């Protein structure tokens, strides 16, 4: 049984489509359910894959009565700048980065990392398409950049399967979610990890009425006896929700540590005198790429 940690409920949400969802109960049965109206009409109510809920059956129908407080969540800014929870209660989030065709930008990776830290979801970095990375140079650059931040890094090749077993071993317990920009090879990795996934996705598409699954919403799949994986939509762009210019530095821990030595408490680390962050970058103690990521996201955030 892989539905662990159901304190506060008797089922977990495995997929959501409009006002309907699928839940998996403690008996490992997947059933369709609807959210009780008074719950759905509460201010700021949201339901996400991974949520722990209490649900009751009324004949052949299931009703969600309550949603347990989340211990973690992964939230992005929607098209209308609204709060959009991609998934909840994951034990880890796998951030996929393509080493080539297309090469994922460090700034994009850092935005996913900010959302992970903001939502208290431990990040794991998976580097895909190692077969296209000449001499492994780019993989070494990213590994060196993030390993010092205590982020596990796994290089993989979805064509040959090299490195996939190591990723699978890291996911054997708990709930893991996969995120990444479009084209990074997330679907290929999932197909390696879960044989027969294509068949399950077709069944999901038929239920949700969304047509071919490319993926349009988050979906949970069992993984072995004690784990589950959440697939999320491939994203062309990503902006973490709930981050402001005032608290952004807190989500770049390496920069924040250096910022303690800045002359001004409101230093933006752009060109201010006696900026300890700029000085650390100049000395080679901090990577310039991380500072660039900070600046670019800082520009996109509200004041």
C-alpha positions in Angstrom: 0.0 0.0 0.0 1.5 3.3 -1.1 -1.0 5.8 0.4 1.0 6.7 3.4 0.5 9.5 5.9 -3.2 9.9 5.7 -3.4 11.6 9.1 -6.4 13.9 9.0 -8.3 12.0 6.4 -9.2 8.6 4.9 -8.3 9.2 1.2 -6.0 11.0 -1.0 -6.8 13.0 -4.2 -5.1 11.4 -7.2 -6.6 13.6 -10.0 -8.8 16.6 -10.4 -11.1 17.7 -13.3 -13.3 20.8 -12.8 -15.6 20.1 -9.8 -15.0 16.3 -9.9 -12.0 14.4 -8.7 -10.7 10.9 -8.1 -9.7 9.8 -4.7 -7.9 6.7 -3.4 -9.2 5.3 -0.1 -7.3 3.4 2.5 -8.5 0.2 0.9 -6.7 1.3 -2.3 -10.0 1.7 -4.2 -10.1 4.6 -6.7 -13.5 6.2 -6.8 -15.0 9.4 -8.3 -16.0 12.1 -5.9 -17.4 15.6 -5.8 -16.6 18.4 -3.3 -19.4 19.3 -0.9 -20.8 22.7 -1.9 -20.3 24.4 1.4 -16.6 23.4 1.3 -16.1 24.4 -2.3 -17.7 27.8 -1.6 -15.3 28.7 1.3 -12.9 31.6 0.6 -9.5 30.5 -0.9 -10.6 26.9 -1.2 -8.5 24.7 -3.5 -8.1 21.0 -4.1 -4.9 19.6 -5.5 -3.5 16.2 -6.3 -1.9 14.9 -3.1 -4.4 16.5 -0.8 -5.5 14.3 2.1 -9.3 14.4 2.5 -12.2 12.9 4.4 -14.8 11.4 2.2 -18.1 9.6 2.7 -20.1 7.4 0.4 -23.8 7.9 -0.2 -24.8 4.8 -2.1 -22.8 4.9 -5.3 -21.7 8.5 -4.8 -18.7 9.8 -2.8 -18.6 13.3 -1.3 -15.5 15.1 0.0 -16.3 16.5 3.4 -13.0 18.2 4.4 -9.4 18.7 3.3 -6.6 18.2 5.9 -4.0 21.0 6.4 -1.1 20.6 3.9 2.4 19.9 5.1 3.8 21.1 1.8 2.6 22.5 -1.5 4.0 23.6 -4.9 2.4 26.7 -6.1 2.8 28.8 -9.3 1.3 32.0 -10.6 -1.5 31.3 -13.0 -2.3 33.1 -16.3 -4.4 35.6 -14.4 -1.8 35.9 -11.6 -4.0 33.7 -9.4 -2.7 31.1 -6.9 -2.5 27.7 -8.6 -1.5 24.7 -6.5 0.1 22.1 -8.7 0.3 19.4 -6.0 0.4 19.0 -2.3 2.0 17.0 0.5 4.9 15.6 -1.7 7.9 14.3 0.1 10.1 15.6 -2.7 9.9 17.3 -6.1 12.0 16.2 -9.0 13.0 19.3 -11.1 13.9 18.1 -14.6 16.5 20.0 -16.6 17.4 19.1 -20.2 21.1 19.3 -21.1 20.3 19.9 -24.8 17.5 20.4 -27.3 16.4 22.5 -25.6 19.0 23.3 -22.9 17.2 24.3 -19.7 18.3 27.7 -18.5 19.7 28.0 -15.0 17.3 30.9 -14.4 14.4 28.5 -15.1 15.8 25.9 -12.7 16.1 28.5 -10.0 12.5 29.5 -10.3 11.4 25.9 -9.7 13.8 25.8 -6.7 12.3 29.0 -5.3 8.8 27.4 -5.4 10.1 24.2 -3.8 11.6 26.1 -0.9 8.6 28.4 -0.6 6.3 25.4 -0.4 8.6 23.4 1.9 9.0 20.6 -0.7 12.6 19.2 -0.8 14.0 19.5 -4.3 15.9 16.9 -6.4 17.5 17.8 -9.7 17.3 15.3 -12.6 19.5 16.1 -15.7 18.1 14.6 -18.8 19.5 13.9 -22.3 23.0 13.1 -21.1 23.6 11.5 -24.5 23.5 14.9 -26.1 25.8 16.6 -23.6 29.2 16.5 -25.3 31.9 15.4 -22.8 29.4 15.8 -20.0 30.5 19.4 -19.5 27.1 20.9 -18.9 26.1 18.1 -16.5 29.3 18.8 -14.5 28.5 22.5 -14.4 25.0 22.0 -13.0 26.1 19.3 -10.6 28.8 21.5 -9.2 26.4 24.5 -9.0 23.6 22.7 -7.0 25.4 19.9 -5.1 27.0 22.6 -2.9 23.5 23.5 -1.9 22.8 20.0 -0.8 20.5 19.3 -3.7 20.7 15.7 -5.0 21.6 15.6 -8.7 20.8 12.6 -11.0 22.0 12.6 -14.6 19.9 10.3 -16.8 19.5 9.2 -20.4 16.0 8.2 -21.3 17.1 6.7 -24.6 19.5 4.1 -23.0 18.1 4.1 -19.6 21.4 5.0 -18.0 20.9 6.6 -14.6 17.2 5.8 -14.4 17.7 3.0 -11.8 19.4 5.5 -9.4 16.4 7.8 -9.7 14.0 5.0 -9.1 15.8 3.9 -6.0 15.4 7.5 -4.6 11.6 7.4 -5.1 10.8 4.0 -3.5 9.0 5.5 -0.5 6.6 8.4 -0.1 5.1 10.8 -2.6 7.3 12.3 -5.4 6.3 14.9 -8.0 8.0 15.7 -11.3 8.1 19.2 -12.8 9.9 20.9 -15.7 9.6 23.0 -18.7 8.1 21.6 -21.9 10.4 19.3 -23.8 12.8 18.3 -21.0 11.9 14.6 -21.2 9.6 14.2 -18.3 7.2 11.9 -20.1 10.0 9.7 -21.3 11.4 9.4 -17.8 8.0 8.5 -16.4 7.5 5.8 -19.1 10.9 4.4 -18.0 9.9 4.4 -14.4 6.4 3.1 -14.8 5.9 0.4 -17.5 2.5 0.6 -19.1 2.0 4.3 -18.1 0.6 5.1 -21.6 -2.3 2.8 -21.0 -3.1 4.4 -17.7 -2.9 7.9 -19.2 -5.4 7.0 -22.0 -7.9 5.8 -19.3 -7.4 9.1 -17.4 -8.0 11.1 -20.5 -11.2 9.3 -21.2 -12.4 10.0 -17.7 -11.5 13.7 -17.6 -12.8 14.5 -21.1 -9.6 16.5 -21.8 -8.6 14.4 -24.8 -5.0 13.3 -25.4 -2.9 13.7 -22.3 0.1 15.9 -22.9 -0.2 16.6 -19.6 -3.0 19.1 -18.9 -3.4 18.5 -15.2 -1.5 16.8 -12.4 -2.0 13.0 -12.1 -0.9 10.5 -9.4 0.3 7.0 -10.2 1.3 4.2 -7.9 5.0 3.4 -7.9 5.9 0.1 -6.3 4.4 -1.0 -3.0 5.2 2.1 -0.9 5.3 5.1 -3.2 3.5 7.2 -5.8 4.5 9.6 -8.5 2.7 12.8 -9.5 3.0 13.9 -13.1 2.5 17.6 -13.8 2.0 19.7 -17.0 5.1 20.7 -18.9 5.4 24.4 -18.6 6.6 27.0 -21.1 7.2 29.5 -18.3 7.0 29.4 -14.6 6.6 32.1 -11.9 6.5 31.0 -8.3 3.5 32.4 -6.4 3.6 34.3 -3.1 7.1 35.6 -3.6 7.8 39.4 -3.3 10.9 41.5 -3.8 11.1 41.8 0.0 11.3 38.0 0.7 13.0 36.8 -2.4 16.5 36.7 -0.9 15.2 34.2 1.7 14.6 31.7 -1.1 18.2 32.0 -2.3 19.9 30.7 0.8 23.4 30.9 -0.6 22.9 34.6 -1.5 21.1 35.3 1.8 24.1 34.0 3.8 26.4 36.5 2.1 23.8 39.3 2.3 24.2 39.4 6.1 27.4 41.4 5.5 25.8 44.1 3.3 26.1 47.6 4.5 22.4 48.4 3.9 19.6 46.2 5.2 17.5 46.9 2.1 20.3 46.2 -0.3 19.1 44.9 -3.6 22.5 43.5 -4.6 22.5 45.4 -7.9 25.1 48.1 -7.6 24.9 49.3 -4.0 28.2 50.2 -2.2 29.6 47.6 0.1 27.3 44.9 -1.1 28.6 41.7 0.4 26.8 39.6 -2.3 28.5 41.4 -5.2 31.8 41.1 -3.4 31.4 37.4 -2.9 30.6 36.9 -6.6 33.6 39.0 -7.6 35.8 36.8 -5.4 34.4 33.6 -7.0 32.8 32.5 -3.7 29.3 32.7 -5.2 28.3 31.7 -8.8 27.4 34.6 -11.0 24.6 32.6 -12.5 22.7 32.5 -9.2 22.9 36.2 -8.9 21.6 36.7 -12.4 18.7 34.4 -11.6 17.9 36.5 -8.5 18.0 39.7 -10.5 15.8 38.4 -13.3 13.1 37.1 -10.9 13.4 40.3 -8.8 12.5 42.3 -11.9 9.4 40.2 -12.5 8.0 40.4 -9.0 5.7 43.0 -7.5 7.2 45.7 -5.3 
